[in-house]
Amino acid sequence: MTIRHNVHYLVPDWFLENVKVGTEITAALPFGHFHYEPLRDSDHIVGIAGGSGITPFASMAKEIAHGKLDIDLTVIYGSVKHTDIVCGDELEEARKAAPDKIHVVHVMSDDDEWDGEKGFVTEEIIRKYSPEGASYFFCGPPVMFFLIDRIMKEMGVPLKRFRHDATAQPAVQLIPGFPIDQIGMRYKITVMRGIHKDVIDAAADEPVAVALERAAIPIDTHCRGGECGYCRTQLLEGDIFVSPLNDGRRAMDKELGWFHACSAYPTSDLKIKIPII
C-alpha cells in the first residue's frame, strides 16, 4: 500500500496525522480484477503507471524476480521529476534479478536533468515499448486514466486486454456527467441500520461512504472505486449521482435502486439503508 498526500482528503489526512512507525493497521486483502490471469491475459504485460500507481507493478515485478510469476513485464512509469519516483529501488532490484523479463521505462514530464524519455506517457511511447499482442494494465491518477483509456481505444486494444485498477473517485469536476451545479451543496442523509436511525450532514461533492465515515457510522468498503460491491447500499428516498467510473452494480441492483456508497453522490436529501457491521 502506498499513500501519497497531494490534496487534503479524509484518508491521507488521517494517516499522515495519526500513523507512525510501529503503528499496527488492520487491512483487507485486495479486491477487484487488477491481477494477472493466464486465461485472460497475454504472457507479456505492459504496465502503465503514474505517481503512486507504480505500487502494484512493483509487487508484480517482485513476484517475477522471485520466480512466482512466469510472465514478461514492461513498466512505463510517468513522473514529474526523477526525485518523484516511487518504489524506484524496489523496481531496479527486481529488474536486475530478472533482466530478461522485467523492463522499466521512466518518462519525466518536467525534468531538465533527465536523459531518458520526456513529456507525458503518449501513444507514441506506448507503441514504442509494446510487443505485439500485449495485455495492458494501468494504475495512476484519474486524469492520466482518461488519457490512457482514450489511447487504448485509438490503438484498438480489445477490452479483454486492458485492465485498470479500480479508479478511486477523483475530484467531482473530473467525473463524466457530474452535475456541476451541485458543487458546494449540502444535504441531510437519514441512515437506517436495523432499528437505528441517524441523520447526518453530507456534501454533494463527496461520496456517500465518506459522509458516513465522517459521522463515525461504519460501512464496509474495500475497493473504494465502485467495483467490488462491499458497500452496497439501498436507496429508500432521494436522488443520487452514480459515478460511471467502475460502476460495478448488477443490472437488477440498478433497476431496484441499490448503489455502491463509495461511488455515489447525494443530489438531494436521502434516506438509505445500510447493513449493521
Order of alpha helices (4+ residues) and beta strands (2+ residues): alpha-beta-alpha-beta-alpha-beta-beta-alpha-beta-alpha-beta-beta-beta-alpha-beta-beta-alpha-beta-beta-beta
